[in-house]
Structure formats: C-alpha cells, structure tokens
C-alpha cells in the first residue's frame, strides 16, 4: 500500500474533550451508540469491507482488539479464535458477548482502557483496531501500549478516520462540528493525524494507505488503513559469533 499522503498537523487542543481518567460511561450516549452501530452494522461493513478483508485476513489464533464495540469485526475472525477484547464501554458488552457466542469466538473481555493494557510485554502476535484511536484520550499512549504487548514480528492492523487536509471544505466541516460530534460519539475527534502517531511509535515497518470513503458521514470520510510490524531483535551474542565465523576455505584466525 502507498503510504504517501499530505501530512496533517496534530493539534491536541483541537481534540474532542476527554478526561484524564479515560473513558467514562454515559447513561444516554452509551446505549445510543450501541444501538446506532448495531443498526448500521451491515452498511458500515459494506463501506469498509475491502479494507478490512485485506487487514484482518489470516490472523493468528489469539487476537487483541481495541474497542470492538458491538463486534463489527468478529465476522473476519475464524471460529475458535481467542479474542482479547479491550472494551471499556459497558453499553457494548451484552451485544458483543452475544455476537461472539454466535460466531464461536472465545471472548476474553477486558474493561480497562486501551491506554493501559492488562497484558504482559511481548505476549501477543496481533492487535487490531478500527475507528478507535479517534476516541481515546491519548492515541500515542495507546499505540505505545500496542507496541509493548506485541511480540517481535507481531503486527498491528488498524483502520481509522483522520483529519482532512488543511484549507479544505471537509476540514472546515470537521472543525465546525467538533463539539456536537464529539459529544454524540463519546469523545470522537475527526481532527487527528493518526498516521503520524503510528509512524512515530517505533515500529520496524509501517504500510499505510490513505483513502477517501464515500458515505453520508462526511466528517469521517478521510481515512487510513494499514499494518505496523514490530521489529525482530537479533541476539547480540549470536550476531557477534556469526561475524567471527571464518569465510569458507579460509583458515580460522586469519585477519
């Protein structure tokens, strides 16, 4: 995938309001969003399926998903997959559990926020997220946590909406609708440069595609999809020993 796109400025002060404590359940917005994303599940999947099929194919037997919501991505997991679901919104849990049971997914639900994953270092081979980094209080901290829990060679597959280029009508719309949009969708910001966040997280490889979605939800039509891989460390001792080996046909000890 082509990782080239216009670099968008990342301005924390432009994000929708969040709290230092992280996600706070809301008695109205939580149930509304659970119902909203359930009702639009098939339509949203129709829009995003080409990207999700590429990103979420051939996943390992154990997967971590950040913010699975009502389970929109379970359709891309094989039956029997162990899914470690990091979902702090209790309004999503009932639908997520029911859908996991129907799909024969072994669900392990974590209710902590993505900024502090309750997982050991280098413990999983794949982490995925879709339309999640827009909502967390600190996306850089979340991506750093993803990097921490991935094993060497592990992958982070993500699909996110991002800020439109500066000076465009779409960027002005994103800015004008910042407060009502953020309030309705529980802190969601349409003005983040999430490609820069992922690229700054220390992954060995990043492969990111920027594209424009065609949907009536104009604020989220500028999106990125990609994979970031954690580097594989070479054992220093083995590396030194390999350098010390003689060339074929050359006596050992010759300089």
C-alpha positions in Angstrom: 0.0 0.0 0.0 1.1 3.5 -0.7 2.0 5.4 2.5 2.3 8.8 0.9 -0.3 11.5 1.8 -0.4 15.1 2.8 1.0 15.5 6.3 -1.7 16.8 8.6 -0.8 18.8 11.7 -1.6 17.1 15.0 -3.0 19.6 17.4 -4.0 18.1 20.8 -6.0 21.2 21.7 -8.4 20.5 18.8 -9.4 17.1 20.0 -12.8 16.5 21.5 -12.8 16.9 25.3 -11.6 13.9 27.3 -10.8 13.3 30.9 -7.5 12.2 32.5 -9.3 9.2 34.0 -10.0 7.9 30.5 -13.4 6.6 29.3 -16.4 7.5 31.4 -19.6 5.6 30.7 -22.6 7.8 29.9 -26.2 6.6 30.6 -27.6 8.1 27.4 -24.7 8.1 24.9 -23.5 4.6 25.7 -26.8 2.9 24.8 -27.4 5.2 21.9 -24.0 4.3 20.3 -24.6 0.6 20.9 -27.9 0.9 19.1 -26.5 3.1 16.4 -23.6 0.9 15.4 -25.8 -2.2 15.6 -28.4 -0.7 13.3 -25.7 0.5 10.8 -23.6 -2.6 11.0 -24.2 -4.0 7.6 -24.0 -0.7 5.9 -20.7 0.3 7.5 -19.3 -3.1 6.8 -20.3 -2.7 3.1 -18.3 0.5 3.0 -15.2 -0.8 4.8 -15.1 -4.4 3.8 -12.4 -4.1 1.0 -10.0 -2.6 3.5 -10.9 -4.9 6.4 -10.6 -8.1 4.3 -7.1 -7.1 3.5 -6.1 -6.0 7.0 -7.8 -8.7 9.1 -7.2 -11.7 6.9 -5.0 -14.6 8.1 -4.9 -13.6 11.7 -3.3 -15.8 14.4 -5.4 -18.0 16.8 -5.2 -15.3 19.5 -6.0 -11.6 18.7 -6.3 -8.4 20.7 -8.9 -5.9 19.5 -9.1 -2.4 20.9 -12.6 -1.1 21.2 -14.5 -3.9 19.4 -17.8 -2.2 20.3 -20.7 -4.4 19.4 -18.5 -6.8 17.5 -18.4 -5.5 13.9 -15.1 -7.2 13.2 -16.0 -10.7 14.5 -17.1 -11.7 11.0 -13.4 -11.5 10.0 -12.2 -13.9 12.7 -12.1 -17.7 12.3 -14.4 -19.8 14.6 -12.4 -20.8 17.6 -10.3 -17.6 17.7 -9.4 -16.4 21.1 -10.3 -12.7 21.1 -9.0 -10.5 23.9 -11.5 -7.6 23.6 -10.5 -4.3 25.3 -13.8 -2.6 25.6 -14.4 -0.1 28.5 -17.9 0.9 27.4 -20.4 -1.4 29.3 -23.2 -0.5 26.9 -21.5 -2.6 24.3 -20.8 -5.7 26.3 -24.1 -7.5 26.0 -24.2 -7.3 22.2 -20.5 -8.1 22.0 -20.9 -11.3 24.1 -23.9 -12.5 22.2 -22.3 -11.9 18.8 -19.1 -13.7 19.9 -21.1 -16.7 21.1 -22.9 -16.9 17.7 -19.6 -16.7 15.8 -18.0 -19.3 18.1 -15.3 -16.8 19.3 -13.6 -17.4 22.6 -14.2 -14.0 24.1 -12.0 -12.6 26.9 -13.4 -9.2 27.8 -11.1 -6.6 29.4 -12.9 -3.5 30.6 -9.8 -1.3 31.1 -8.9 1.5 28.7 -6.5 1.0 25.8 -4.1 3.4 27.4 -3.1 0.8 30.0 -3.5 -2.8 28.6 -3.7 -5.5 31.2 -1.3 -7.7 29.2 2.4 -8.7 29.6 5.1 -7.3 27.4 5.7 -9.2 24.1 2.7 -11.5 24.7 0.6 -11.4 21.5 1.1 -11.7 17.8 -1.7 -9.4 16.5 -3.6 -6.3 17.7 -6.3 -4.7 15.6 -8.4 -1.6 15.9 -11.0 0.1 13.7 -12.3 3.6 14.3 -10.9 3.6 17.8 -7.9 5.9 18.0 -10.3 8.8 17.3 -11.9 8.4 20.7 -9.1 7.5 23.1 -7.7 10.3 25.3 -4.1 9.8 24.2 -3.6 7.9 20.9 0.2 8.0 21.2 0.0 6.2 24.6 -2.4 3.6 23.1 -0.1 2.8 20.2 2.9 2.6 22.5 0.9 0.0 24.5 0.2 -1.9 21.3 3.9 -1.9 20.6 4.7 -3.1 24.1 2.4 -6.1 24.1 3.3 -7.3 20.6 5.9 -10.0 20.2 8.8 -9.3 17.9 7.5 -9.6 14.4 3.9 -9.1 15.6 1.5 -6.8 13.7 -0.9 -4.0 14.5 -3.7 -3.8 11.9 -5.7 -0.6 12.0 -8.4 1.4 10.2 -9.0 4.9 11.3 -10.6 8.2 10.2 -8.3 11.2 10.2 -8.2 14.9 9.7 -8.8 16.2 6.2 -6.1 18.4 4.6 -5.9 21.9 6.0 -7.8 24.5 4.0 -10.3 22.1 2.5 -14.1 22.3 3.0 -14.1 19.0 4.7 -11.6 20.2 7.2 -13.7 23.2 8.0 -16.7 20.9 8.4 -14.8 18.7 10.8 -13.8 21.8 12.8 -17.3 23.3 12.9 -18.9 20.1 14.0 -16.2 19.3 16.6 -18.3 19.8 19.7 -21.6 18.1 18.8 -19.8 15.3 17.0 -17.5 14.7 20.0 -20.4 14.8 22.4 -22.6 12.4 20.5 -19.9 9.8 19.8 -18.3 9.8 23.2 -15.2 11.9 22.6 -14.6 11.1 18.9 -12.3 13.6 17.2 -12.2 14.0 13.4 -9.1 16.2 13.5 -6.3 13.8 14.4 -3.2 12.9 12.3 -3.2 9.3 13.3 -0.7 8.2 10.6 1.9 10.4 12.2 1.1 8.8 15.6 1.6 5.3 14.3 4.8 6.1 12.4 6.3 7.7 15.5 5.7 4.6 17.7 8.9 2.8 16.9 7.6 0.0 14.6 10.1 -1.5 12.3 7.7 -1.3 9.3 4.6 0.7 8.6 2.5 0.2 5.5 -0.3 2.7 5.4 -2.9 3.6 2.7 -4.8 6.9 2.8 -8.1 7.0 1.0 -11.5 8.8 0.8 -14.6 7.0 1.8 -17.9 7.8 0.1 -20.5 8.0 2.8 -23.1 10.5 4.2 -21.0 10.8 7.3 -18.7 13.4 5.7 -16.6 14.1 8.8 -15.1 10.6 8.8 -14.6 10.1 5.0 -10.8 10.8 5.1 -9.4 7.5 6.4 -6.2 5.4 6.7 -5.8 1.7 6.8 -2.5 -0.1 7.4 -0.3 -2.6 9.2 2.6 -1.8 11.5 5.1 -4.5 12.4 7.3 -4.7 15.5 10.9 -5.4 14.8 12.7 -8.7 15.5 15.7 -8.3 17.7 18.9 -10.1 16.8 20.6 -11.8 19.7 23.8 -9.8 20.3 25.9 -12.9 21.2 24.7 -14.8 18.1 25.4 -11.7 16.0 29.0 -11.5 17.2 29.6 -15.2 16.8 28.3 -15.1 13.2 30.7 -12.3 12.4 33.6 -14.4 13.9 33.0 -17.4 11.6 35.7 -17.9 9.0 34.9 -17.5 5.4 34.6 -20.8 3.6 38.0 -22.1 2.6 39.8 -19.5 4.9 41.6 -20.8 8.0 40.2 -19.6 11.3 42.1 -16.8 13.0 43.2 -15.1 9.7 42.8 -11.4 9.7 
